[in-house]
């Protein structure tokens, strides 16, 4: 049976345990995510103590252990999100400033600092008048997926640091809904990483938005 090659990205505690941020694996065709995890432990025994707490993403989507892999797949080991003070991915029910995410960054050596601020506007994407919004999230998974968005940006561009804070609960016109900040040595990768993060948040993160206006309330996709 032919072999196949996959790449594994490692972050945080998993990276430290393996002593590498990227590992190339050769697996038997038809191997699963669990087979890849077992092979990683064989190559890097230090992963045995952290792997049970890590989730696996395949091509930027979380998958189960029995998911079959294909040639050229990119896997990522996702350690638990700390959720504590200083965490790069945060949810908050409190009002925040436009540059809130910047306060979470380490910017030593940065030549560029790019931020994105999402605010509550007075019309929906469909053109309805909006007076206020409510954001609701499946919070444990939302934190994990926000961290996935940051991890993807770190893997694709040589940025120094990135952070995101998303607001939950009731917001009024002009309130900050999301704050993203990216620090890098150069502006091109900072802009690209910041754009990637907000686009992936809208695709991946289980956060729902309810718009309220003169004609009533409705849940809409975050892409709006």
C-alpha positions as CSV (number, residue, x, y, z in Angstrom):
1,X,0.0,0.0,0.0
2,X,1.4,3.4,-1.0
3,X,2.5,5.9,1.6
4,X,1.2,9.5,2.0
5,X,2.7,12.6,3.5
6,X,1.1,15.1,5.9
7,X,2.3,18.1,7.8
8,X,1.5,18.7,11.4
9,X,1.5,22.2,13.0
10,X,2.1,22.4,16.8
11,X,1.4,25.3,19.1
12,X,2.0,26.3,22.7
13,X,2.4,23.3,25.0
14,X,2.4,20.9,22.1
15,X,5.2,22.8,20.4
16,X,7.3,22.9,23.5
17,X,6.8,19.2,24.2
18,X,7.9,18.2,20.7
19,X,10.6,20.8,20.4
20,X,9.3,21.8,16.9
21,X,6.5,23.9,15.5
22,X,6.1,21.8,12.3
23,X,6.5,18.1,11.7
24,X,6.4,16.1,8.5
25,X,4.9,12.6,8.7
26,X,4.9,9.7,6.3
27,X,1.9,7.5,6.9
28,X,0.3,4.5,5.3
29,X,-2.4,5.4,2.8
30,X,-5.8,5.4,4.6
31,X,-4.3,6.4,8.0
32,X,-6.5,8.4,10.3
33,X,-6.0,11.4,12.6
34,X,-5.4,9.0,15.5
35,X,-2.7,7.2,13.5
36,X,-1.0,10.5,13.0
37,X,-1.2,11.3,16.7
38,X,0.3,7.9,17.5
39,X,3.1,8.5,15.1
40,X,3.9,11.9,16.6
41,X,4.2,10.4,20.0
42,X,6.6,7.7,18.7
43,X,8.7,10.4,17.1
44,X,8.4,12.9,20.0
45,X,7.7,11.0,23.3
46,X,7.3,14.3,25.2
47,X,4.0,14.8,23.5
48,X,2.5,11.8,25.4
49,X,1.7,14.1,28.4
50,X,0.0,16.9,26.5
51,X,-1.6,15.1,23.5
52,X,-4.7,13.8,25.5
53,X,-5.7,17.5,26.0
54,X,-5.2,18.6,22.4
55,X,-7.8,18.6,19.7
56,X,-6.9,17.9,16.0
57,X,-7.7,20.1,13.1
58,X,-7.4,18.9,9.5
59,X,-7.1,21.6,6.9
60,X,-8.4,24.1,9.4
61,X,-11.4,22.1,10.5
62,X,-11.7,20.3,13.8
63,X,-11.9,16.5,13.3
64,X,-12.4,13.3,15.2
65,X,-9.7,10.7,15.7
66,X,-11.2,8.3,13.2
67,X,-11.1,10.9,10.4
68,X,-9.2,9.5,7.3
69,X,-6.3,11.6,6.0
70,X,-5.2,12.3,2.5
71,X,-1.9,13.1,0.8
72,X,-0.8,16.7,1.5
73,X,-3.2,17.3,4.5
74,X,-2.2,19.9,7.0
75,X,-3.0,18.9,10.6
76,X,-2.8,21.1,13.7
77,X,-2.7,20.1,17.3
78,X,-4.8,22.6,19.3
79,X,-4.0,22.7,23.0
80,X,-6.7,24.0,25.4
81,X,-7.3,27.8,25.5
82,X,-6.2,29.2,28.8
83,X,-9.2,31.6,29.0
84,X,-7.4,33.5,31.8
85,X,-5.9,36.9,32.1
86,X,-3.5,37.6,29.2
87,X,-5.1,35.0,26.9
88,X,-4.8,36.1,23.2
89,X,-8.4,35.0,22.5
90,X,-11.1,36.4,24.7
91,X,-14.8,36.9,25.0
92,X,-16.3,39.7,27.1
93,X,-19.7,40.9,28.2
94,X,-18.3,44.3,29.0
95,X,-17.9,47.4,26.8
96,X,-14.5,47.7,25.2
97,X,-12.4,50.2,23.3
98,X,-11.5,50.1,19.7
99,X,-7.9,49.1,20.4
100,X,-8.7,46.6,23.2
101,X,-6.9,43.7,21.6
102,X,-3.7,45.8,21.3
103,X,-3.3,45.6,25.1
104,X,-2.9,41.8,24.9
105,X,0.0,42.0,22.5
106,X,3.8,41.7,22.9
107,X,5.1,44.1,20.3
108,X,8.8,44.0,20.9
109,X,10.6,44.1,17.6
110,X,7.4,45.0,15.7
111,X,7.6,47.4,12.7
112,X,3.9,47.2,12.0
113,X,0.8,47.1,14.2
114,X,-2.5,46.5,12.3
115,X,-5.9,46.5,14.0
116,X,-9.4,45.8,13.0
117,X,-12.4,47.1,14.9
118,X,-16.0,45.9,14.2
119,X,-18.7,48.2,15.4
120,X,-22.5,48.1,15.5
121,X,-23.9,49.9,12.4
122,X,-27.4,51.3,12.0
123,X,-28.4,49.1,9.0
124,X,-28.2,45.4,8.3
125,X,-26.5,43.9,5.3
126,X,-30.0,43.6,3.8
127,X,-30.7,47.3,4.4
128,X,-33.0,47.0,7.5
129,X,-32.8,49.7,10.1
130,X,-30.9,48.4,13.2
131,X,-31.1,50.0,16.7
132,X,-29.2,47.4,18.7
133,X,-27.6,43.9,18.6
134,X,-27.3,40.9,20.8
135,X,-24.4,38.4,20.4
136,X,-24.7,34.9,21.8
137,X,-22.0,32.2,21.8
138,X,-21.3,28.6,22.6
139,X,-18.5,30.0,24.8
140,X,-16.1,27.1,25.3
141,X,-16.0,26.2,21.6
142,X,-16.0,29.9,20.6
143,X,-12.8,30.4,22.6
144,X,-11.2,27.4,21.0
145,X,-12.2,28.5,17.5
146,X,-10.9,32.0,18.1
147,X,-7.6,30.5,19.1
148,X,-7.7,28.4,15.9
149,X,-8.1,31.6,13.8
150,X,-5.1,33.1,15.5
151,X,-3.0,29.9,15.1
152,X,-3.8,29.8,11.4
153,X,-2.5,33.4,11.0
154,X,0.7,32.6,12.9
155,X,1.2,29.5,10.8
156,X,0.8,31.3,7.4
157,X,2.6,34.6,8.1
158,X,5.7,35.5,10.1
159,X,3.9,37.6,12.5
160,X,5.1,38.4,16.0
161,X,1.8,38.3,17.9
162,X,-2.0,38.4,17.4
163,X,-5.0,38.8,19.6
164,X,-8.8,39.0,19.4
165,X,-11.6,40.0,21.8
166,X,-15.2,39.5,20.8
167,X,-18.1,41.1,22.7
168,X,-21.2,39.2,23.8
169,X,-24.6,40.3,25.1
170,X,-26.5,43.4,24.3
171,X,-24.8,46.2,22.2
172,X,-26.1,49.5,21.0
173,X,-25.2,51.6,17.9
174,X,-21.5,52.4,17.8
175,X,-20.4,49.8,20.4
176,X,-17.3,47.8,19.6
177,X,-18.2,44.2,18.7
178,X,-14.8,42.8,17.9
179,X,-11.2,44.0,18.3
180,X,-8.3,42.3,16.5
181,X,-4.7,43.3,16.6
182,X,-1.6,41.9,14.8
183,X,2.0,42.8,15.3
184,X,4.7,42.0,12.8
185,X,8.0,43.2,11.5
186,X,6.5,44.3,8.2
187,X,3.1,45.7,7.2
188,X,2.2,43.2,4.5
189,X,2.0,40.2,6.7
190,X,0.3,42.2,9.5
191,X,-2.5,43.3,7.1
192,X,-2.8,39.9,5.6
193,X,-3.0,38.1,8.9
194,X,-5.5,40.6,10.3
195,X,-7.8,40.2,7.3
196,X,-7.5,36.4,7.6
197,X,-8.5,36.4,11.3
198,X,-11.7,38.3,10.8
199,X,-12.7,36.3,7.8
200,X,-12.1,33.0,9.6
201,X,-14.0,34.2,12.7
202,X,-17.1,34.7,10.5
203,X,-16.6,31.2,9.1
204,X,-15.6,29.2,12.1
205,X,-16.6,30.6,15.4
206,X,-20.0,29.7,17.0
207,X,-21.2,33.3,17.7
208,X,-24.7,34.3,16.6
209,X,-26.0,37.8,16.1
210,X,-29.6,39.0,16.6
211,X,-30.4,42.4,15.0
212,X,-33.2,44.5,16.5
213,X,-34.9,47.4,14.7
214,X,-38.2,49.2,14.2
215,X,-39.6,46.1,12.4
216,X,-38.6,43.6,15.1
217,X,-35.8,41.2,15.8
218,X,-34.1,38.5,13.8
219,X,-31.1,36.2,14.1
220,X,-28.7,36.6,11.2
221,X,-25.5,35.0,10.0
222,X,-22.3,36.6,11.4
223,X,-21.2,37.2,7.9
224,X,-23.8,40.0,7.8
